[in-house]
Each structure stands twice: as structure tokens, then as C-alpha cells.
Amino acid sequence: MLNDEMLIGYLATPEEEEELLSKHQNMEVIPDTIDLTEFGELPSEQLLSVRTDVDEDYRKHKFLDLNKPLLIQVLT
């Protein structure tokens, strides 16, 4: 039922997750200078894996604060 056109994200295995978290702890946070709305298709895996600052994202977009419980924010 699902095909590759419906793929919008990538899940890491527990081993990959541990490696990614340990390897990228000192990774520099890149400001969002790329306008993803200019693309007619989904961004590449490289663009999906860019680390962002969740506090700055919340201040900029005023949508969901990832430091607070999400269910309460969605229901209110």
C-alpha cells in the first residue's frame, strides 16, 4: 500500500541512534537559511538531518514548543 513517494522520514535503529547521538553532540547548529518551499519535491536526506535549535524555532514560528508536553499544546 505504501510506496517510496510516501516516504517522508527515516527511522534509525537503536544502534544507529546511539552512534548518531554520540557522534553529533558537538555538531554546530546551522540556522535555517534554506527555503524549503522552493522545492517541488521532498528535501533530500541531507537536508532532513540538519540539527536545529528548538528554542529558536519556537521563537521564530510560534507553533509547538518541543520543551513542553506536545499533547497539551495540540489540544489547546
The first five atom37 places (N, CA, C, CB, O) and aatype in JSON, in Angstrom:
{
  "aatype": [12, 10, 2, 3, 6, 12, 10, 9, 7, 18, 10, 0, 16, 14, 6, 6, 6, 6, 6, 10, 10, 15, 11, 8, 5, 2, 12, 6, 19, 9, 14, 3, 16, 9, 3, 10, 16, 6, 13, 7, 6, 10, 14, 15, 6, 5, 10, 10, 15, 19, 1, 16, 3, 19, 3, 6, 3, 18, 1, 11, 8, 11, 13, 10, 3, 10, 2, 11, 14, 10, 10, 9, 5, 19, 10, 16],
  "atom_mask": [
    [1, 1, 1, 1, 1],
    [1, 1, 1, 1, 1],
    [1, 1, 1, 1, 1],
    [1, 1, 1, 1, 1],
    [1, 1, 1, 1, 1],
    [1, 1, 1, 1, 1],
    [1, 1, 1, 1, 1],
    [1, 1, 1, 1, 1],
    [1, 1, 1, 0, 1],
    [1, 1, 1, 1, 1],
    [1, 1, 1, 1, 1],
    [1, 1, 1, 1, 1],
    [1, 1, 1, 1, 1],
    [1, 1, 1, 1, 1],
    [1, 1, 1, 1, 1],
    [1, 1, 1, 1, 1],
    [1, 1, 1, 1, 1],
    [1, 1, 1, 1, 1],
    [1, 1, 1, 1, 1],
    [1, 1, 1, 1, 1],
    [1, 1, 1, 1, 1],
    [1, 1, 1, 1, 1],
    [1, 1, 1, 1, 1],
    [1, 1, 1, 1, 1],
    [1, 1, 1, 1, 1],
    [1, 1, 1, 1, 1],
    [1, 1, 1, 1, 1],
    [1, 1, 1, 1, 1],
    [1, 1, 1, 1, 1],
    [1, 1, 1, 1, 1],
    [1, 1, 1, 1, 1],
    [1, 1, 1, 1, 1],
    [1, 1, 1, 1, 1],
    [1, 1, 1, 1, 1],
    [1, 1, 1, 1, 1],
    [1, 1, 1, 1, 1],
    [1, 1, 1, 1, 1],
    [1, 1, 1, 1, 1],
    [1, 1, 1, 1, 1],
    [1, 1, 1, 0, 1],
    [1, 1, 1, 1, 1],
    [1, 1, 1, 1, 1],
    [1, 1, 1, 1, 1],
    [1, 1, 1, 1, 1],
    [1, 1, 1, 1, 1],
    [1, 1, 1, 1, 1],
    [1, 1, 1, 1, 1],
    [1, 1, 1, 1, 1],
    [1, 1, 1, 1, 1],
    [1, 1, 1, 1, 1],
    [1, 1, 1, 1, 1],
    [1, 1, 1, 1, 1],
    [1, 1, 1, 1, 1],
    [1, 1, 1, 1, 1],
    [1, 1, 1, 1, 1],
    [1, 1, 1, 1, 1],
    [1, 1, 1, 1, 1],
    [1, 1, 1, 1, 1],
    [1, 1, 1, 1, 1],
    [1, 1, 1, 1, 1],
    [1, 1, 1, 1, 1],
    [1, 1, 1, 1, 1],
    [1, 1, 1, 1, 1],
    [1, 1, 1, 1, 1],
    [1, 1, 1, 1, 1],
    [1, 1, 1, 1, 1],
    [1, 1, 1, 1, 1],
    [1, 1, 1, 1, 1],
    [1, 1, 1, 1, 1],
    [1, 1, 1, 1, 1],
    [1, 1, 1, 1, 1],
    [1, 1, 1, 1, 1],
    [1, 1, 1, 1, 1],
    [1, 1, 1, 1, 1],
    [1, 1, 1, 1, 1],
    [1, 1, 1, 1, 1]
  ],
  "atom_positions": [
    [[0.81, -1.19, 0.0], [0.0, 0.0, 0.0], [0.86, 1.26, 0.0], [-0.93, -0.01, 1.19], [0.55, 2.21, -0.72]],
    [[1.93, 1.28, 0.78], [2.82, 2.44, 0.79], [3.88, 2.28, -0.3], [3.48, 2.61, 2.17], [4.34, 1.17, -0.57]],
    [[4.25, 3.37, -0.9], [5.34, 3.32, -1.87], [6.37, 4.39, -1.51], [4.81, 3.53, -3.31], [6.2, 5.14, -0.55]],
    [[7.43, 4.45, -2.28], [8.53, 5.37, -1.98], [8.11, 6.83, -2.02], [9.66, 5.14, -2.95], [8.74, 7.66, -1.37]],
    [[7.06, 7.17, -2.77], [6.62, 8.56, -2.85], [6.02, 9.03, -1.53], [5.6, 8.72, -3.96], [5.95, 10.24, -1.28]],
    [[5.6, 8.1, -0.68], [5.0, 8.46, 0.61], [6.03, 8.52, 1.73], [3.92, 7.46, 0.97], [5.69, 8.87, 2.85]],
    [[7.28, 8.2, 1.44], [8.33, 8.21, 2.45], [8.71, 9.65, 2.78], [9.58, 7.42, 1.96], [9.16, 10.39, 1.9]],
    [[8.52, 10.05, 4.03], [8.83, 11.43, 4.41], [9.85, 11.52, 5.52], [7.57, 12.14, 4.83], [10.2, 12.63, 5.94]],
    [[10.33, 10.42, 6.0], [11.32, 10.46, 7.08], [12.08, 9.16, 7.17], [0.0, 0.0, 0.0], [11.76, 8.19, 6.48]],
    [[13.08, 9.15, 8.0], [13.92, 7.99, 8.18], [14.02, 7.68, 9.66], [15.33, 8.22, 7.56], [14.27, 8.58, 10.46]],
    [[13.82, 6.42, 10.04], [13.95, 5.99, 11.43], [15.28, 5.27, 11.59], [12.77, 5.09, 11.86], [15.65, 4.44, 10.76]],
    [[15.97, 5.58, 12.65], [17.24, 4.92, 12.94], [17.0, 3.73, 13.85], [18.24, 5.92, 13.6], [16.1, 3.74, 14.69]],
    [[17.82, 2.71, 13.68], [17.78, 1.58, 14.61], [18.38, 2.06, 15.93], [18.56, 0.34, 14.03], [19.05, 3.09, 15.95]],
    [[18.16, 1.33, 17.03], [18.76, 1.76, 18.3], [20.28, 1.92, 18.23], [18.41, 0.76, 19.39], [20.83, 2.83, 18.84]],
    [[20.95, 1.05, 17.48], [22.4, 1.16, 17.34], [22.77, 2.43, 16.56], [22.97, -0.08, 16.63], [23.69, 3.15, 16.94]],
    [[22.05, 2.69, 15.47], [22.31, 3.9, 14.68], [22.01, 5.16, 15.5], [21.48, 3.88, 13.39], [22.73, 6.15, 15.42]],
    [[20.94, 5.1, 16.27], [20.57, 6.25, 17.1], [21.66, 6.57, 18.11], [19.25, 6.0, 17.82], [22.02, 7.74, 18.3]],
    [[22.18, 5.54, 18.76], [23.25, 5.75, 19.74], [24.49, 6.34, 19.08], [23.6, 4.43, 20.44], [25.11, 7.26, 19.61]],
    [[24.83, 5.8, 17.91], [26.01, 6.31, 17.18], [25.8, 7.76, 16.75], [26.3, 5.43, 15.95], [26.69, 8.59, 16.89]],
    [[24.61, 8.06, 16.22], [24.34, 9.42, 15.77], [24.35, 10.42, 16.92], [23.0, 9.47, 15.06], [24.89, 11.51, 16.78]],
    [[23.77, 10.04, 18.04], [23.73, 10.95, 19.18], [25.11, 11.19, 19.76], [22.82, 10.4, 20.26], [25.42, 12.31, 20.16]],
    [[25.94, 10.16, 19.8], [27.28, 10.34, 20.36], [28.2, 11.07, 19.37], [27.89, 8.99, 20.73], [29.05, 11.86, 19.78]],
    [[28.02, 10.8, 18.09], [28.9, 11.38, 17.08], [28.62, 12.86, 16.84], [28.76, 10.61, 15.77], [29.53, 13.62, 16.51]],
    [[27.38, 13.28, 17.0], [27.0, 14.65, 16.63], [26.71, 15.55, 17.82], [25.79, 14.61, 15.75], [26.04, 16.57, 17.66]],
    [[27.2, 15.22, 19.0], [26.94, 16.06, 20.16], [27.56, 17.44, 20.01], [27.45, 15.4, 21.41], [26.98, 18.43, 20.46]],
    [[28.71, 17.54, 19.41], [29.4, 18.82, 19.25], [29.14, 19.46, 17.89], [30.89, 18.65, 19.46], [29.85, 20.37, 17.49]],
    [[28.13, 18.97, 17.19], [27.82, 19.48, 15.86], [27.29, 20.91, 15.97], [26.8, 18.57, 15.15], [26.49, 21.22, 16.84]],
    [[27.74, 21.75, 15.08], [27.3, 23.14, 15.06], [25.87, 23.22, 14.55], [28.24, 24.0, 14.18], [25.51, 22.55, 13.58]],
    [[25.05, 24.02, 15.21], [23.66, 24.2, 14.78], [23.65, 25.2, 13.64], [22.76, 24.69, 15.96], [24.19, 26.3, 13.76]],
    [[23.04, 24.81, 12.53], [23.02, 25.64, 11.33], [21.71, 26.41, 11.28], [23.21, 24.78, 10.05], [20.64, 25.8, 11.38]],
    [[21.75, 27.73, 11.14], [20.5, 28.48, 11.03], [19.77, 28.1, 9.74], [20.76, 30.01, 11.07], [20.4, 27.72, 8.75]],
    [[18.46, 28.21, 9.75], [17.72, 27.79, 8.56], [17.79, 28.86, 7.48], [16.24, 27.49, 8.92], [16.97, 29.77, 7.42]],
    [[18.79, 28.72, 6.64], [18.98, 29.65, 5.54], [18.44, 29.08, 4.24], [20.45, 30.01, 5.39], [18.46, 29.75, 3.21]],
    [[17.98, 27.84, 4.28], [17.47, 27.18, 3.09], [15.96, 27.3, 3.08], [17.92, 25.69, 3.03], [15.3, 26.9, 4.04]],
    [[15.4, 27.84, 2.02], [13.96, 27.95, 1.9], [13.43, 26.66, 1.28], [13.55, 29.19, 1.04], [13.55, 26.45, 0.08]],
    [[12.85, 25.8, 2.12], [12.38, 24.5, 1.64], [11.12, 24.62, 0.8], [12.12, 23.58, 2.81], [10.72, 23.65, 0.15]],
    [[10.47, 25.78, 0.79], [9.26, 25.93, -0.01], [9.57, 26.07, -1.5], [8.47, 27.14, 0.47], [8.67, 25.97, -2.33]],
    [[10.83, 26.3, -1.84], [11.18, 26.46, -3.25], [11.28, 25.13, -3.97], [12.49, 27.21, -3.37], [11.32, 25.1, -5.2]],
    [[11.31, 24.03, -3.23], [11.43, 22.72, -3.85], [10.05, 22.18, -4.2], [12.18, 21.75, -2.92], [9.1, 22.35, -3.43]],
    [[9.93, 21.52, -5.34], [8.67, 20.91, -5.74], [8.52, 19.51, -5.2], [0.0, 0.0, 0.0], [7.47, 18.9, -5.36]],
    [[9.55, 18.99, -4.58], [9.5, 17.64, -4.03], [10.09, 17.68, -2.63], [10.28, 16.62, -4.93], [10.53, 18.72, -2.15]],
    [[10.08, 16.54, -1.97], [10.62, 16.47, -0.62], [12.12, 16.74, -0.62], [10.32, 15.1, 0.01], [12.81, 16.37, -1.57]],
    [[12.63, 17.37, 0.44], [14.07, 17.62, 0.51], [14.85, 16.33, 0.66], [14.38, 18.56, 1.68], [14.31, 15.3, 1.06]],
    [[16.11, 16.39, 0.34], [16.96, 15.21, 0.42], [17.2, 14.81, 1.87], [18.29, 15.46, -0.28], [16.91, 15.58, 2.79]],
    [[17.72, 13.61, 2.06], [18.01, 13.12, 3.41], [19.0, 14.05, 4.11], [18.58, 11.68, 3.36], [18.93, 14.23, 5.33]],
    [[19.92, 14.63, 3.36], [20.91, 15.54, 3.94], [20.22, 16.77, 4.55], [21.94, 15.98, 2.88], [20.6, 17.2, 5.64]],
    [[19.23, 17.33, 3.87], [18.52, 18.49, 4.41], [17.62, 18.11, 5.58], [17.69, 19.14, 3.32], [17.39, 18.93, 6.47]],
    [[17.11, 16.88, 5.6], [16.25, 16.44, 6.69], [17.04, 16.18, 7.97], [15.5, 15.19, 6.3], [16.45, 16.17, 9.05]],
    [[18.34, 15.98, 7.86], [19.13, 15.62, 9.04], [19.9, 16.81, 9.63], [20.09, 14.52, 8.68], [20.79, 16.6, 10.45]],
    [[19.59, 18.03, 9.23], [20.27, 19.21, 9.76], [19.73, 19.48, 11.17], [20.05, 20.45, 8.84], [18.52, 19.54, 11.37]],
    [[20.64, 19.63, 12.14], [20.22, 19.93, 13.52], [19.79, 21.39, 13.6], [21.37, 19.64, 14.53], [20.39, 22.26, 12.98]],
    [[18.75, 21.62, 14.37], [18.28, 22.98, 14.57], [18.16, 23.26, 16.06], [16.93, 23.21, 13.86], [18.19, 22.35, 16.88]],
    [[18.02, 24.52, 16.39], [17.83, 24.95, 17.77], [16.33, 25.04, 18.02], [18.55, 26.33, 18.04], [15.67, 25.92, 17.47]],
    [[15.77, 24.14, 18.86], [14.32, 24.09, 19.07], [13.79, 25.36, 19.72], [13.96, 22.88, 19.92], [12.67, 25.76, 19.44]],
    [[14.58, 26.0, 20.58], [14.13, 27.24, 21.2], [14.01, 28.36, 20.17], [15.1, 27.66, 22.32], [13.03, 29.12, 20.18]],
    [[14.98, 28.46, 19.29], [14.94, 29.48, 18.24], [13.8, 29.19, 17.27], [16.29, 29.54, 17.49], [13.13, 30.12, 16.81]],
    [[13.57, 27.92, 16.94], [12.46, 27.55, 16.05], [11.13, 27.98, 16.65], [12.47, 26.04, 15.78], [10.26, 28.5, 15.95]],
    [[10.96, 27.76, 17.96], [9.7, 28.14, 18.61], [9.52, 29.66, 18.6], [9.65, 27.61, 20.06], [8.43, 30.16, 18.33]],
    [[10.6, 30.4, 18.89], [10.5, 31.86, 18.88], [10.16, 32.38, 17.48], [11.82, 32.49, 19.38], [9.41, 33.35, 17.34]],
    [[10.72, 31.74, 16.47], [10.51, 32.21, 15.11], [9.12, 31.84, 14.58], [11.57, 31.63, 14.19], [8.43, 32.69, 14.01]],
    [[8.71, 30.58, 14.77], [7.48, 30.09, 14.15], [6.26, 30.12, 15.07], [7.69, 28.69, 13.67], [5.12, 30.06, 14.59]],
    [[6.47, 30.22, 16.39], [5.37, 30.28, 17.37], [4.38, 29.14, 17.17], [4.64, 31.64, 17.27], [3.17, 29.36, 17.18]],
    [[4.88, 27.93, 16.99], [4.0, 26.8, 16.73], [3.99, 25.84, 17.92], [4.43, 26.06, 15.46], [3.15, 26.01, 18.81]],
    [[4.86, 24.87, 17.97], [4.93, 23.91, 19.07], [6.26, 24.07, 19.79], [4.76, 22.46, 18.56], [7.32, 24.12, 19.16]],
    [[6.21, 24.14, 21.11], [7.41, 24.21, 21.93], [7.81, 22.78, 22.27], [7.17, 25.06, 23.23], [7.12, 22.11, 23.03]],
    [[8.93, 22.32, 21.72], [9.36, 20.94, 21.91], [9.89, 20.68, 23.31], [10.42, 20.58, 20.91], [10.19, 19.54, 23.65]],
    [[10.01, 21.7, 24.13], [10.43, 21.53, 25.52], [9.25, 21.31, 26.46], [11.24, 22.73, 25.98], [9.45, 21.08, 27.65]],
    [[8.03, 21.38, 25.94], [6.82, 21.19, 26.74], [6.06, 19.98, 26.19], [5.92, 22.47, 26.72], [6.28, 19.58, 25.05]],
    [[5.16, 19.39, 27.0], [4.37, 18.25, 26.51], [3.57, 18.63, 25.26], [3.42, 17.74, 27.62], [2.85, 19.63, 25.26]],
    [[3.7, 17.84, 24.2], [3.07, 18.18, 22.93], [1.56, 17.99, 22.94], [3.67, 17.35, 21.82], [0.84, 18.79, 22.35]],
    [[1.07, 16.94, 23.61], [-0.37, 16.66, 23.59], [-1.17, 17.84, 24.15], [-0.67, 15.39, 24.39], [-2.2, 18.21, 23.6]],
    [[-0.7, 18.41, 25.23], [-1.4, 19.55, 25.83], [-1.41, 20.74, 24.87], [-0.73, 19.95, 27.17], [-2.41, 21.45, 24.78]],
    [[-0.31, 20.96, 24.16], [-0.24, 22.08, 23.21], [-1.18, 21.86, 22.03], [1.19, 22.26, 22.71], [-1.79, 22.8, 21.53]],
    [[-1.29, 20.61, 21.58], [-2.15, 20.31, 20.43], [-3.62, 20.46, 20.8], [-1.87, 18.9, 19.91], [-4.42, 20.94, 20.0]],
    [[-3.98, 20.05, 22.01], [-5.38, 20.08, 22.42], [-5.86, 21.47, 22.82], [-5.59, 19.14, 23.57], [-7.07, 21.7, 22.89]],
    [[-4.94, 22.39, 23.08], [-5.38, 23.74, 23.49], [-5.28, 24.72, 22.35], [-4.55, 24.24, 24.65], [-5.61, 25.89, 22.52]]
  ]
}
